[in-house]
């Protein structure tokens, strides 16, 4: 006998929003890597804090205080796709990966 009590369906757009959020993080990290001006780098870090970290902390606090069930697979999938799309478009943002993004293309 199949127990229907454990079959849950999740709806919503939060997984895709996590993908957009991680894509934005990747784009901003590439901007930090390519900007030499310290003021621009500080501005980018402040952007990340205001647009990504603060809203995510508020969301986590609100959801944990109300004990809402979350579809973690959807959030992980959305974040993974945003991460892969960011790497595909901008390259790897880590400083030890100089894959030639700073050099002019050969003709």
N, CA, C and O of each residue as an XYZ file, in Angstrom:
428
protein
N       0.860     -1.178      0.000
C       0.000      0.000      0.000
C       0.900      1.233      0.000
O       1.813      1.359      0.816
N       0.620      2.131     -0.931
C       1.403      3.363     -1.060
C       0.876      4.399     -0.074
O      -0.329      4.638     -0.003
N       1.754      4.993      0.663
C       1.369      6.000      1.646
C       1.456      7.377      0.997
O       2.557      7.857      0.729
N       0.322      8.019      0.741
C       0.283      9.318      0.078
C       0.686     10.457      0.995
O       0.831     11.591      0.538
N       0.862     10.192      2.231
C       1.188     11.244      3.186
C       2.561     11.853      2.933
O       2.792     13.013      3.273
N       3.475     11.090      2.343
C       4.831     11.573      2.129
C       5.076     12.073      0.711
O       6.195     12.466      0.379
N       4.059     12.063     -0.115
C       4.187     12.557     -1.486
C       3.813     14.037     -1.492
O       2.635     14.385     -1.414
N       4.820     14.904     -1.586
C       4.582     16.338     -1.540
C       4.972     16.973     -2.863
O       5.961     16.584     -3.485
N       4.203     17.933     -3.278
C       4.478     18.660     -4.508
C       4.838     20.096     -4.130
O       4.143     20.732     -3.337
N       5.910     20.587     -4.695
C       6.317     21.952     -4.423
C       6.040     22.857     -5.605
O       6.245     22.471     -6.756
N       5.582     24.043     -5.323
C       5.367     25.029     -6.377
C       6.032     26.330     -5.951
O       6.235     26.572     -4.761
N       6.363     27.146     -6.909
C       6.966     28.434     -6.602
C       8.140     28.721     -7.517
O       8.542     27.892     -8.334
N       8.666     29.900     -7.359
C       9.760     30.348     -8.214
C      11.042     30.567     -7.432
O      11.987     31.155     -7.957
N      11.097     30.110     -6.197
C      12.272     30.408     -5.378
C      13.522     29.702     -5.880
O      14.624     30.228     -5.722
N      13.383     28.525     -6.480
C      14.553     27.846     -7.048
C      15.159     28.631     -8.197
O      16.380     28.740     -8.303
N      14.311     29.177     -9.058
C      14.829     29.984    -10.167
C      15.408     31.301     -9.661
O      16.371     31.814    -10.230
N      14.830     31.847     -8.602
C      15.390     33.067     -8.017
C      16.760     32.809     -7.410
O      17.629     33.680     -7.455
N      16.965     31.636     -6.849
C      18.303     31.286     -6.373
C      19.285     31.188     -7.535
O      20.449     31.564     -7.397
N      18.824     30.685     -8.673
C      19.684     30.646     -9.861
C      20.065     32.033    -10.330
O      21.221     32.282    -10.672
N      19.097     32.938    -10.349
C      19.378     34.324    -10.735
C      20.321     34.969     -9.740
O      21.219     35.716    -10.127
N      20.123     34.689     -8.463
C      20.981     35.260     -7.418
C      22.421     34.777     -7.582
O      23.352     35.576     -7.486
N      22.615     33.488     -7.827
C      23.974     32.972     -7.985
C      24.612     33.465     -9.279
O      25.819     33.703     -9.323
N      23.820     33.620    -10.323
C      24.326     34.195    -11.566
C      24.810     35.634    -11.322
O      25.863     36.026    -11.825
N      24.049     36.413    -10.557
C      24.439     37.783    -10.216
C      25.739     37.783     -9.414
O      26.609     38.625     -9.638
N      25.871     36.847     -8.486
C      27.100     36.741     -7.703
C      28.286     36.460     -8.619
O      29.340     37.078     -8.474
N      28.122     35.536     -9.557
C      29.209     35.214    -10.484
C      29.608     36.440    -11.316
O      30.792     36.705    -11.522
N      28.610     37.175    -11.784
C      28.888     38.365    -12.596
C      29.617     39.417    -11.770
O      30.550     40.050    -12.265
N      29.215     39.610    -10.539
C      29.856     40.605     -9.682
C      31.272     40.175     -9.300
O      32.163     41.020     -9.203
N      31.498     38.873     -9.081
C      32.847     38.408     -8.776
C      33.787     38.604     -9.957
O      34.965     38.912     -9.771
N      33.275     38.428    -11.170
C      34.102     38.714    -12.342
C      34.393     40.203    -12.446
O      35.478     40.594    -12.876
N      33.437     41.036    -12.056
C      33.671     42.479    -12.076
C      34.740     42.861    -11.053
O      35.554     43.747    -11.315
N      34.747     42.207     -9.897
C      35.794     42.457     -8.898
C      37.142     42.043     -9.454
O      38.138     42.738     -9.255
N      37.181     40.914    -10.151
C      38.448     40.403    -10.688
C      39.011     41.323    -11.761
O      40.227     41.494    -11.853
N      38.140     41.919    -12.576
C      38.626     42.717    -13.693
C      38.821     44.190    -13.348
O      39.491     44.898    -14.101
N      38.268     44.677    -12.247
C      38.425     46.075    -11.859
C      39.683     46.258    -11.032
O      39.917     45.517    -10.078
N      40.489     47.237    -11.392
C      41.707     47.519    -10.641
C      41.479     48.600     -9.590
O      42.234     48.682     -8.621
N      40.465     49.420     -9.761
C      40.199     50.516     -8.848
C      39.604     49.984     -7.549
O      38.610     49.257     -7.564
N      40.220     50.354     -6.420
C      39.767     49.873     -5.118
C      38.373     50.384     -4.760
O      37.612     49.679     -4.098
N      38.029     51.594     -5.185
C      36.695     52.131     -4.884
C      35.609     51.358     -5.620
O      34.534     51.113     -5.073
N      35.893     50.975     -6.861
C      34.933     50.162     -7.625
C      34.765     48.792     -6.990
O      33.650     48.276     -6.916
N      35.855     48.200     -6.533
C      35.775     46.892     -5.878
C      34.957     46.974     -4.598
O      34.148     46.089     -4.322
N      35.160     48.019     -3.823
C      34.388     48.192     -2.594
C      32.910     48.375     -2.908
O      32.055     47.840     -2.202
N      32.602     49.125     -3.961
C      31.212     49.325     -4.368
C      30.565     48.002     -4.783
O      29.399     47.756     -4.474
N      31.313     47.161     -5.474
C      30.789     45.866     -5.901
C      30.524     44.971     -4.694
O      29.510     44.275     -4.652
N      31.414     44.983     -3.725
C      31.211     44.191     -2.509
C      29.982     44.686     -1.752
O      29.213     43.876     -1.234
N      29.786     46.000     -1.678
C      28.594     46.557     -1.027
C      27.334     46.140     -1.794
O      26.310     45.839     -1.182
N      27.405     46.123     -3.121
C      26.277     45.638     -3.929
C      25.928     44.204     -3.569
O      24.755     43.875     -3.390
N      26.927     43.359     -3.463
C      26.679     41.962     -3.108
C      26.036     41.847     -1.733
O      25.120     41.048     -1.537
N      26.508     42.634     -0.789
C      25.930     42.582      0.551
C      24.478     43.038      0.552
O      23.625     42.397      1.167
N      24.193     44.138     -0.133
C      22.842     44.699     -0.116
C      21.866     43.853     -0.931
O      20.735     43.629     -0.498
N      22.281     43.389     -2.083
C      21.351     42.709     -2.992
C      21.246     41.209     -2.704
O      20.204     40.610     -2.972
N      22.301     40.588     -2.165
C      22.293     39.137     -2.006
C      22.249     38.717     -0.543
O      21.349     37.978     -0.143
N      23.186     39.164      0.246
C      23.346     38.631      1.598
C      22.207     39.057      2.522
O      21.618     38.218      3.204
N      21.895     40.333      2.551
C      20.863     40.825      3.473
C      19.493     40.214      3.167
O      18.855     39.711      4.092
N      19.002     40.230      1.913
C      17.694     39.598      1.673
C      17.680     38.097      1.964
O      16.675     37.571      2.441
N      18.782     37.407      1.682
C      18.826     35.966      1.950
C      18.761     35.698      3.451
O      18.086     34.763      3.880
N      19.447     36.499      4.246
C      19.408     36.326      5.705
C      18.002     36.596      6.246
O      17.525     35.879      7.125
N      17.352     37.614      5.727
C      15.988     37.914      6.158
C      15.053     36.757      5.803
O      14.206     36.370      6.608
N      15.206     36.211      4.609
C      14.379     35.085      4.179
C      14.619     33.859      5.050
O      13.669     33.204      5.478
N      15.871     33.550      5.313
C      16.187     32.382      6.144
C      15.619     32.558      7.548
O      15.057     31.618      8.109
N      15.760     33.745      8.116
C      15.232     33.995      9.458
C      13.716     33.858      9.481
O      13.164     33.249     10.398
N      13.034     34.419      8.480
C      11.573     34.365      8.429
C      11.079     32.930      8.270
O      10.149     32.514      8.960
N      11.690     32.182      7.374
C      11.251     30.807      7.132
C      11.541     29.917      8.331
O      10.721     29.069      8.684
N      12.702     30.100      8.964
C      13.023     29.250     10.111
C      12.145     29.564     11.314
O      11.855     28.672     12.111
N      11.721     30.801     11.459
C      10.856     31.133     12.595
C       9.433     30.614     12.398
O       8.726     30.375     13.377
N       9.002     30.437     11.151
C       7.652     29.931     10.870
C       7.626     28.433     10.609
O       6.547     27.861     10.453
N       8.773     27.790     10.557
C       8.915     26.357     10.340
C       8.192     25.899      9.068
O       7.360     24.991      9.103
N       8.521     26.536      7.966
C       7.948     26.216      6.667
C       8.789     25.135      6.003
O      10.017     25.156      6.095
N       8.133     24.191      5.336
C       8.864     23.161      4.588
C       9.385     23.757      3.290
O       8.692     24.515      2.612
N      10.615     23.401      2.961
C      11.292     23.983      1.801
C      11.711     22.862      0.859
O      12.170     21.808      1.299
N      11.549     23.098     -0.444
C      12.039     22.163     -1.455
C      13.505     22.436     -1.728
O      13.842     23.224     -2.612
N      14.376     21.787     -0.973
C      15.811     22.050     -1.094
C      16.357     21.633     -2.457
O      17.301     22.245     -2.956
N      15.784     20.612     -3.056
C      16.262     20.164     -4.365
C      16.052     21.253     -5.410
O      16.900     21.437     -6.283
N      14.934     21.978     -5.337
C      14.681     23.057     -6.297
C      15.671     24.199     -6.109
O      16.156     24.766     -7.089
N      15.975     24.541     -4.864
C      16.940     25.612     -4.619
C      18.334     25.207     -5.076
O      19.053     26.006     -5.677
N      18.713     23.968     -4.794
C      20.024     23.494     -5.222
C      20.115     23.467     -6.749
O      21.120     23.887     -7.324
N      19.062     22.971     -7.401
C      19.054     22.920     -8.869
C      19.112     24.295     -9.494
O      19.841     24.502    -10.464
N      18.357     25.242     -8.957
C      18.386     26.607     -9.475
C      19.744     27.251     -9.284
O      20.256     27.918    -10.183
N      20.332     27.049     -8.103
C      21.660     27.613     -7.839
C      22.718     26.989     -8.735
O      23.600     27.683     -9.243
N      22.629     25.691     -8.925
C      23.588     25.016     -9.791
C      23.504     25.537    -11.221
O      24.530     25.765    -11.862
N      22.293     25.723    -11.720
C      22.135     26.228    -13.090
C      22.635     27.673    -13.206
O      23.262     28.026    -14.205
N      22.365     28.513    -12.197
C      22.891     29.878    -12.219
C      24.405     29.904    -12.186
O      25.035     30.710    -12.871
N      24.996     29.013    -11.381
C      26.453     28.910    -11.292
C      27.047     28.472    -12.625
O      28.017     29.065    -13.098
N      26.471     27.436    -13.233
C      26.991     26.943    -14.507
C      26.794     27.955    -15.632
O      27.663     28.103    -16.491
N      25.672     28.642    -15.632
C      25.444     29.677    -16.636
C      26.432     30.830    -16.454
O      26.934     31.383    -17.433
N      26.708     31.191    -15.195
C      27.693     32.244    -14.928
C      29.082     31.858    -15.380
O      29.792     32.682    -15.957
N      29.490     30.617    -15.131
C      30.803     30.157    -15.594
C      30.837     30.108    -17.115
O      31.846     30.455    -17.730
N      29.740     29.678    -17.719
C      29.698     29.615    -19.178
C      29.792     30.983    -19.829
O      30.396     31.121    -20.892
N      29.203     31.994    -19.208
C      29.209     33.332    -19.810
C      30.426     34.158    -19.427
O      30.972     34.881    -20.260
N      30.857     34.059    -18.171
C      31.907     34.954    -17.682
C      33.226     34.263    -17.395
O      34.231     34.943    -17.184
N      33.260     32.962    -17.378
C      34.466     32.245    -16.990
C      34.493     32.059    -15.487
O      33.559     32.442    -14.782
N      35.555     31.478    -15.014
C      35.685     31.177    -13.594
C      36.201     32.417    -12.857
O      37.240     32.959    -13.235
N      35.495     32.882    -11.803
C      35.870     34.153    -11.178
C      36.991     34.066    -10.157
O      37.417     35.107     -9.657
N      37.490     32.891     -9.821
C      38.482     32.793     -8.779
C      39.810     33.369     -9.234
O      40.176     33.228    -10.401
N      40.535     34.013     -8.335
C      41.765     34.730     -8.736
C      42.866     33.823     -9.250
O      43.701     34.276    -10.033
N      42.905     32.566     -8.845
C      43.958     31.687     -9.308
C      43.691     31.134    -10.705
O      44.520     30.411    -11.258
N      42.532     31.473    -11.276
C      42.195     30.997    -12.618
C      42.345     32.144    -13.607
O      41.372     32.833    -13.912
N      43.543     32.350    -14.102
C      43.753     33.327    -15.160
C      43.718     32.602    -16.477
O      44.753     32.209    -17.017
N      42.520     32.429    -16.991
C      42.349     31.635    -18.210
C      42.502     32.476    -19.465
O      42.005     32.099    -20.526
N      43.176     33.599    -19.361
C      43.388     34.412    -20.536
C      42.317     35.470    -20.763
O      42.258     36.059    -21.843
N      41.471     35.724    -19.769
C      40.430     36.715    -19.930
C      40.982     38.136    -19.980
O      40.328     39.035    -20.509
N      42.178     38.346    -19.435
C      42.753     39.688    -19.388
C      43.598     40.006    -20.619
O      44.057     41.138    -20.771
N      43.809     39.036    -21.492
C      44.649     39.227    -22.665
C      43.793     39.463    -23.894
O      42.694     38.915    -23.985
N      44.259     40.258    -24.835
C      43.490     40.465    -26.070
C      43.438     39.183    -26.899
O      44.365     38.375    -26.845
N      42.376     38.991    -27.657
C      42.285     37.767    -28.484
C      43.284     37.808    -29.628
O      43.624     38.872    -30.146
N      43.747     36.621    -30.011
C      44.657     36.511    -31.150
C      43.864     36.532    -32.438
O      42.769     35.974    -32.521
N      44.424     37.177    -33.434
C      43.738     37.264    -34.733
C      44.529     36.509    -35.768
O      44.130     36.454    -36.931
